[in-house]
Amino acid sequence: MTITLYVGGPAFGLPETSPYVTKAEILLKLADLAYVKQMARPADSPKGQLPFIEDAGETIADSTFIRWHLERKYQIDFDAGLSPAERAQAWAIERMLENHFGWIVGHARFLLPENFAKGPAHFVDQAPEALRPQLREEMLQAVARNLLGVGITRHSEAEILELATRSLVALAALLGDKPYLMGSRPTGIDAMGFGVLAAALTPFFDSPLRRRAEGFSTLTAYVARLMAEFYPDHVWAGARA
């Protein structure tokens, strides 16, 4: 049985626009499970966001619950070889990436006007032309409300960059001179680590966040290395060490 992964598709110099979709796809690759990709809209998902999968008639939404489904159903341990303390560390880092750093990536995409205009604004290009301005404004307002709700835009631009830098420093320290975040083989945390760092580093968007991330040579090399490993046909123009 082939799993269907519902995605937003490639754009912005990335194999997938969403780091959360990227996370789910890399987990499928790590699990060596057969899957196909199907374009979808967030509204198609039971939780109103991408990704989601269909597996033998069962629909699972959200990349973390997709991971847990794959682990339970297919007896996969994405963190095989890690100690209990390392598993706890990986979970904490993943929460930092998904529930904090990922929002800062979204801020750079949506709330910097030039980035919104060249990127997310085109999500509604298939709608009737007369409706596009309203749809773009509604999308922008929805993201702005979310960023305010999670606290990101309660801070100044300089403070947002400082928060992002703390996460980059933490990731660089965790990675050290290892090929993957937790050691010599990829584990579950690499799916999100790669996805969100690639989203921050893509040269399609200019932002203080991207320029700050480019200053971490081990992280840029990590993204380039995993891009070649998991998306060998994708031409990656991001920063390299």
LUMVOMI-262076 format. One record per residue (C-alpha): residue number from 1; x, y, z. Coordinates in steps of 0.5 Angstrom, whole numbers, m for minus. Layout:
N
<r><i>NUM</i><px>X</px><py>Y</py><pz>Z</pz></r>
...
***
This chain:
241
<r><i>1</i><px>0</px><py>0</py><pz>0</pz></r>
<r><i>2</i><px>3</px><py>7</py><pz>m2</pz></r>
<r><i>3</i><px>2</px><py>13</py><pz>3</pz></r>
<r><i>4</i><px>0</px><py>19</py><pz>0</pz></r>
<r><i>5</i><px>3</px><py>25</py><pz>2</pz></r>
<r><i>6</i><px>m1</px><py>32</py><pz>1</pz></r>
<r><i>7</i><px>4</px><py>38</py><pz>0</pz></r>
<r><i>8</i><px>4</px><py>45</py><pz>m2</pz></r>
<r><i>9</i><px>9</px><py>44</py><pz>m8</pz></r>
<r><i>10</i><px>16</px><py>46</py><pz>m9</pz></r>
<r><i>11</i><px>17</px><py>54</py><pz>m9</pz></r>
<r><i>12</i><px>22</px><py>59</py><pz>m6</pz></r>
<r><i>13</i><px>28</px><py>56</py><pz>m8</pz></r>
<r><i>14</i><px>26</px><py>50</py><pz>m4</pz></r>
<r><i>15</i><px>24</px><py>43</py><pz>m6</pz></r>
<r><i>16</i><px>17</px><py>44</py><pz>m1</pz></r>
<r><i>17</i><px>15</px><py>51</py><pz>1</pz></r>
<r><i>18</i><px>13</px><py>49</py><pz>8</pz></r>
<r><i>19</i><px>19</px><py>46</py><pz>13</pz></r>
<r><i>20</i><px>13</px><py>42</py><pz>16</pz></r>
<r><i>21</i><px>12</px><py>38</py><pz>10</pz></r>
<r><i>22</i><px>19</px><py>37</py><pz>9</pz></r>
<r><i>23</i><px>20</px><py>34</py><pz>15</pz></r>
<r><i>24</i><px>14</px><py>29</py><pz>14</pz></r>
<r><i>25</i><px>17</px><py>27</py><pz>7</pz></r>
<r><i>26</i><px>24</px><py>26</py><pz>10</pz></r>
<r><i>27</i><px>21</px><py>22</py><pz>15</pz></r>
<r><i>28</i><px>18</px><py>18</py><pz>10</pz></r>
<r><i>29</i><px>25</px><py>17</py><pz>6</pz></r>
<r><i>30</i><px>28</px><py>15</py><pz>13</pz></r>
<r><i>31</i><px>23</px><py>10</py><pz>14</pz></r>
<r><i>32</i><px>24</px><py>7</py><pz>6</pz></r>
<r><i>33</i><px>17</px><py>7</py><pz>5</pz></r>
<r><i>34</i><px>13</px><py>8</py><pz>m1</pz></r>
<r><i>35</i><px>9</px><py>14</py><pz>m2</pz></r>
<r><i>36</i><px>7</px><py>19</py><pz>m7</pz></r>
<r><i>37</i><px>6</px><py>27</py><pz>m7</pz></r>
<r><i>38</i><px>m1</px><py>30</py><pz>m8</pz></r>
<r><i>39</i><px>m2</px><py>38</py><pz>m8</pz></r>
<r><i>40</i><px>m7</px><py>40</py><pz>m3</pz></r>
<r><i>41</i><px>m9</px><py>47</py><pz>0</pz></r>
<r><i>42</i><px>m9</px><py>47</py><pz>8</pz></r>
<r><i>43</i><px>m16</px><py>48</py><pz>8</pz></r>
<r><i>44</i><px>m16</px><py>40</py><pz>5</pz></r>
<r><i>45</i><px>m13</px><py>38</py><pz>11</pz></r>
<r><i>46</i><px>m17</px><py>36</py><pz>18</pz></r>
<r><i>47</i><px>m13</px><py>41</py><pz>22</pz></r>
<r><i>48</i><px>m13</px><py>46</py><pz>17</pz></r>
<r><i>49</i><px>m5</px><py>46</py><pz>15</pz></r>
<r><i>50</i><px>0</px><py>42</py><pz>11</pz></r>
<r><i>51</i><px>2</px><py>36</py><pz>11</pz></r>
<r><i>52</i><px>m3</px><py>31</py><pz>12</pz></r>
<r><i>53</i><px>m2</px><py>24</py><pz>9</pz></r>
<r><i>54</i><px>m7</px><py>18</py><pz>7</pz></r>
<r><i>55</i><px>m5</px><py>11</py><pz>9</pz></r>
<r><i>56</i><px>m10</px><py>5</py><pz>8</pz></r>
<r><i>57</i><px>m16</px><py>10</py><pz>9</pz></r>
<r><i>58</i><px>m13</px><py>13</py><pz>15</pz></r>
<r><i>59</i><px>m12</px><py>21</py><pz>15</pz></r>
<r><i>60</i><px>m7</px><py>23</py><pz>19</pz></r>
<r><i>61</i><px>m5</px><py>31</py><pz>20</pz></r>
<r><i>62</i><px>1</px><py>35</py><pz>23</pz></r>
<r><i>63</i><px>8</px><py>32</py><pz>22</pz></r>
<r><i>64</i><px>9</px><py>30</py><pz>29</pz></r>
<r><i>65</i><px>3</px><py>26</py><pz>29</pz></r>
<r><i>66</i><px>5</px><py>23</py><pz>22</pz></r>
<r><i>67</i><px>12</px><py>21</py><pz>25</pz></r>
<r><i>68</i><px>8</px><py>17</py><pz>31</pz></r>
<r><i>69</i><px>3</px><py>14</py><pz>26</pz></r>
<r><i>70</i><px>9</px><py>11</py><pz>22</pz></r>
<r><i>71</i><px>13</px><py>9</py><pz>28</pz></r>
<r><i>72</i><px>7</px><py>5</py><pz>31</pz></r>
<r><i>73</i><px>4</px><py>2</py><pz>25</pz></r>
<r><i>74</i><px>11</px><py>0</py><pz>21</pz></r>
<r><i>75</i><px>15</px><py>m1</py><pz>28</pz></r>
<r><i>76</i><px>20</px><py>5</py><pz>26</pz></r>
<r><i>77</i><px>25</px><py>8</py><pz>31</pz></r>
<r><i>78</i><px>27</px><py>14</py><pz>28</pz></r>
<r><i>79</i><px>31</px><py>15</py><pz>34</pz></r>
<r><i>80</i><px>34</px><py>8</py><pz>34</pz></r>
<r><i>81</i><px>41</px><py>9</py><pz>38</pz></r>
<r><i>82</i><px>40</px><py>15</py><pz>42</pz></r>
<r><i>83</i><px>40</px><py>14</py><pz>50</pz></r>
<r><i>84</i><px>34</px><py>17</py><pz>54</pz></r>
<r><i>85</i><px>37</px><py>23</py><pz>55</pz></r>
<r><i>86</i><px>39</px><py>24</py><pz>48</pz></r>
<r><i>87</i><px>32</px><py>23</py><pz>46</pz></r>
<r><i>88</i><px>29</px><py>28</py><pz>51</pz></r>
<r><i>89</i><px>35</px><py>33</py><pz>48</pz></r>
<r><i>90</i><px>32</px><py>32</py><pz>41</pz></r>
<r><i>91</i><px>25</px><py>33</py><pz>43</pz></r>
<r><i>92</i><px>27</px><py>39</py><pz>46</pz></r>
<r><i>93</i><px>30</px><py>42</py><pz>40</pz></r>
<r><i>94</i><px>25</px><py>40</py><pz>36</pz></r>
<r><i>95</i><px>20</px><py>44</py><pz>40</pz></r>
<r><i>96</i><px>24</px><py>50</py><pz>39</pz></r>
<r><i>97</i><px>25</px><py>49</py><pz>32</pz></r>
<r><i>98</i><px>17</px><py>48</py><pz>31</pz></r>
<r><i>99</i><px>14</px><py>52</py><pz>36</pz></r>
<r><i>100</i><px>19</px><py>58</py><pz>36</pz></r>
<r><i>101</i><px>24</px><py>58</py><pz>30</pz></r>
<r><i>102</i><px>19</px><py>56</py><pz>25</pz></r>
<r><i>103</i><px>15</px><py>62</py><pz>27</pz></r>
<r><i>104</i><px>21</px><py>67</py><pz>26</pz></r>
<r><i>105</i><px>22</px><py>64</py><pz>19</pz></r>
<r><i>106</i><px>14</px><py>65</py><pz>18</pz></r>
<r><i>107</i><px>15</px><py>72</py><pz>20</pz></r>
<r><i>108</i><px>21</px><py>73</py><pz>15</pz></r>
<r><i>109</i><px>17</px><py>71</py><pz>9</pz></r>
<r><i>110</i><px>10</px><py>74</py><pz>11</pz></r>
<r><i>111</i><px>11</px><py>80</py><pz>15</pz></r>
<r><i>112</i><px>17</px><py>83</py><pz>10</pz></r>
<r><i>113</i><px>13</px><py>86</py><pz>5</pz></r>
<r><i>114</i><px>18</px><py>85</py><pz>m1</pz></r>
<r><i>115</i><px>18</px><py>78</py><pz>1</pz></r>
<r><i>116</i><px>11</px><py>77</py><pz>2</pz></r>
<r><i>117</i><px>10</px><py>80</py><pz>m5</pz></r>
<r><i>118</i><px>15</px><py>76</py><pz>m9</pz></r>
<r><i>119</i><px>13</px><py>69</py><pz>m5</pz></r>
<r><i>120</i><px>7</px><py>68</py><pz>m1</pz></r>
<r><i>121</i><px>2</px><py>73</py><pz>m5</pz></r>
<r><i>122</i><px>3</px><py>68</py><pz>m10</pz></r>
<r><i>123</i><px>m1</px><py>63</py><pz>m7</pz></r>
<r><i>124</i><px>m8</px><py>65</py><pz>m9</pz></r>
<r><i>125</i><px>m6</px><py>66</py><pz>m16</pz></r>
<r><i>126</i><px>m10</px><py>61</py><pz>m19</pz></r>
<r><i>127</i><px>m16</px><py>65</py><pz>m16</pz></r>
<r><i>128</i><px>m20</px><py>69</py><pz>m20</pz></r>
<r><i>129</i><px>m16</px><py>76</py><pz>m21</pz></r>
<r><i>130</i><px>m22</px><py>80</py><pz>m18</pz></r>
<r><i>131</i><px>m21</px><py>76</py><pz>m11</pz></r>
<r><i>132</i><px>m14</px><py>76</py><pz>m11</pz></r>
<r><i>133</i><px>m13</px><py>82</py><pz>m7</pz></r>
<r><i>134</i><px>m18</px><py>81</py><pz>m2</pz></r>
<r><i>135</i><px>m15</px><py>74</py><pz>m1</pz></r>
<r><i>136</i><px>m8</px><py>76</py><pz>0</pz></r>
<r><i>137</i><px>m10</px><py>81</py><pz>5</pz></r>
<r><i>138</i><px>m14</px><py>76</py><pz>9</pz></r>
<r><i>139</i><px>m8</px><py>71</py><pz>9</pz></r>
<r><i>140</i><px>m3</px><py>76</py><pz>11</pz></r>
<r><i>141</i><px>m8</px><py>78</py><pz>17</pz></r>
<r><i>142</i><px>m9</px><py>71</py><pz>19</pz></r>
<r><i>143</i><px>m1</px><py>70</py><pz>19</pz></r>
<r><i>144</i><px>0</px><py>77</py><pz>23</pz></r>
<r><i>145</i><px>m5</px><py>74</py><pz>28</pz></r>
<r><i>146</i><px>m2</px><py>68</py><pz>29</pz></r>
<r><i>147</i><px>5</px><py>71</py><pz>30</pz></r>
<r><i>148</i><px>2</px><py>76</py><pz>35</pz></r>
<r><i>149</i><px>m2</px><py>70</py><pz>39</pz></r>
<r><i>150</i><px>5</px><py>66</py><pz>39</pz></r>
<r><i>151</i><px>8</px><py>73</py><pz>42</pz></r>
<r><i>152</i><px>13</px><py>74</py><pz>36</pz></r>
<r><i>153</i><px>11</px><py>80</py><pz>34</pz></r>
<r><i>154</i><px>10</px><py>83</py><pz>41</pz></r>
<r><i>155</i><px>18</px><py>84</py><pz>40</pz></r>
<r><i>156</i><px>22</px><py>89</py><pz>36</pz></r>
<r><i>157</i><px>25</px><py>87</py><pz>30</pz></r>
<r><i>158</i><px>32</px><py>87</py><pz>33</pz></r>
<r><i>159</i><px>29</px><py>83</py><pz>39</pz></r>
<r><i>160</i><px>26</px><py>78</py><pz>34</pz></r>
<r><i>161</i><px>33</px><py>77</py><pz>31</pz></r>
<r><i>162</i><px>36</px><py>76</py><pz>38</pz></r>
<r><i>163</i><px>32</px><py>70</py><pz>39</pz></r>
<r><i>164</i><px>33</px><py>67</py><pz>33</pz></r>
<r><i>165</i><px>40</px><py>68</py><pz>34</pz></r>
<r><i>166</i><px>40</px><py>64</py><pz>40</pz></r>
<r><i>167</i><px>37</px><py>58</py><pz>37</pz></r>
<r><i>168</i><px>42</px><py>58</py><pz>31</pz></r>
<r><i>169</i><px>47</px><py>58</py><pz>37</pz></r>
<r><i>170</i><px>44</px><py>52</py><pz>40</pz></r>
<r><i>171</i><px>43</px><py>48</py><pz>34</pz></r>
<r><i>172</i><px>51</px><py>50</py><pz>32</pz></r>
<r><i>173</i><px>53</px><py>47</py><pz>39</pz></r>
<r><i>174</i><px>49</px><py>41</py><pz>38</pz></r>
<r><i>175</i><px>51</px><py>40</py><pz>31</pz></r>
<r><i>176</i><px>59</px><py>41</py><pz>33</pz></r>
<r><i>177</i><px>63</px><py>37</py><pz>28</pz></r>
<r><i>178</i><px>58</px><py>31</py><pz>27</pz></r>
<r><i>179</i><px>55</px><py>30</py><pz>20</pz></r>
<r><i>180</i><px>48</px><py>30</py><pz>23</pz></r>
<r><i>181</i><px>45</px><py>33</py><pz>29</pz></r>
<r><i>182</i><px>45</px><py>27</py><pz>34</pz></r>
<r><i>183</i><px>51</px><py>24</py><pz>31</pz></r>
<r><i>184</i><px>54</px><py>19</py><pz>25</pz></r>
<r><i>185</i><px>47</px><py>18</py><pz>23</pz></r>
<r><i>186</i><px>40</px><py>22</py><pz>21</pz></r>
<r><i>187</i><px>35</px><py>21</py><pz>27</pz></r>
<r><i>188</i><px>28</px><py>24</py><pz>27</pz></r>
<r><i>189</i><px>31</px><py>31</py><pz>29</pz></r>
<r><i>190</i><px>34</px><py>32</py><pz>23</pz></r>
<r><i>191</i><px>28</px><py>32</py><pz>19</pz></r>
<r><i>192</i><px>26</px><py>38</py><pz>22</pz></r>
<r><i>193</i><px>33</px><py>41</py><pz>23</pz></r>
<r><i>194</i><px>34</px><py>41</py><pz>16</pz></r>
<r><i>195</i><px>27</px><py>43</py><pz>14</pz></r>
<r><i>196</i><px>27</px><py>49</py><pz>18</pz></r>
<r><i>197</i><px>34</px><py>51</py><pz>16</pz></r>
<r><i>198</i><px>33</px><py>51</py><pz>9</pz></r>
<r><i>199</i><px>27</px><py>55</py><pz>9</pz></r>
<r><i>200</i><px>31</px><py>60</py><pz>13</pz></r>
<r><i>201</i><px>37</px><py>60</py><pz>8</pz></r>
<r><i>202</i><px>34</px><py>60</py><pz>2</pz></r>
<r><i>203</i><px>37</px><py>66</py><pz>m2</pz></r>
<r><i>204</i><px>30</px><py>67</py><pz>m5</pz></r>
<r><i>205</i><px>28</px><py>71</py><pz>1</pz></r>
<r><i>206</i><px>33</px><py>77</py><pz>3</pz></r>
<r><i>207</i><px>32</px><py>78</py><pz>11</pz></r>
<r><i>208</i><px>36</px><py>79</py><pz>17</pz></r>
<r><i>209</i><px>35</px><py>72</py><pz>19</pz></r>
<r><i>210</i><px>38</px><py>69</py><pz>13</pz></r>
<r><i>211</i><px>44</px><py>74</py><pz>13</pz></r>
<r><i>212</i><px>45</px><py>72</py><pz>21</pz></r>
<r><i>213</i><px>44</px><py>64</py><pz>19</pz></r>
<r><i>214</i><px>49</px><py>65</py><pz>13</pz></r>
<r><i>215</i><px>54</px><py>67</py><pz>19</pz></r>
<r><i>216</i><px>54</px><py>59</py><pz>22</pz></r>
<r><i>217</i><px>58</px><py>56</py><pz>17</pz></r>
<r><i>218</i><px>57</px><py>49</py><pz>20</pz></r>
<r><i>219</i><px>49</px><py>50</py><pz>19</pz></r>
<r><i>220</i><px>50</px><py>52</py><pz>12</pz></r>
<r><i>221</i><px>54</px><py>46</py><pz>10</pz></r>
<r><i>222</i><px>49</px><py>41</py><pz>14</pz></r>
<r><i>223</i><px>44</px><py>44</py><pz>10</pz></r>
<r><i>224</i><px>48</px><py>43</py><pz>3</pz></r>
<r><i>225</i><px>50</px><py>36</py><pz>5</pz></r>
<r><i>226</i><px>43</px><py>34</py><pz>7</pz></r>
<r><i>227</i><px>40</px><py>37</py><pz>1</pz></r>
<r><i>228</i><px>44</px><py>33</py><pz>m3</pz></r>
<r><i>229</i><px>43</px><py>27</py><pz>0</pz></r>
<r><i>230</i><px>35</px><py>27</py><pz>1</pz></r>
<r><i>231</i><px>34</px><py>32</py><pz>m5</pz></r>
<r><i>232</i><px>39</px><py>30</py><pz>m10</pz></r>
<r><i>233</i><px>35</px><py>33</py><pz>m16</pz></r>
<r><i>234</i><px>34</px><py>39</py><pz>m13</pz></r>
<r><i>235</i><px>39</px><py>45</py><pz>m15</pz></r>
<r><i>236</i><px>40</px><py>48</py><pz>m8</pz></r>
<r><i>237</i><px>43</px><py>55</py><pz>m9</pz></r>
<r><i>238</i><px>43</px><py>57</py><pz>m1</pz></r>
<r><i>239</i><px>50</px><py>59</py><pz>2</pz></r>
<r><i>240</i><px>55</px><py>54</py><pz>3</pz></r>
<r><i>241</i><px>61</px><py>53</py><pz>8</pz></r>
***
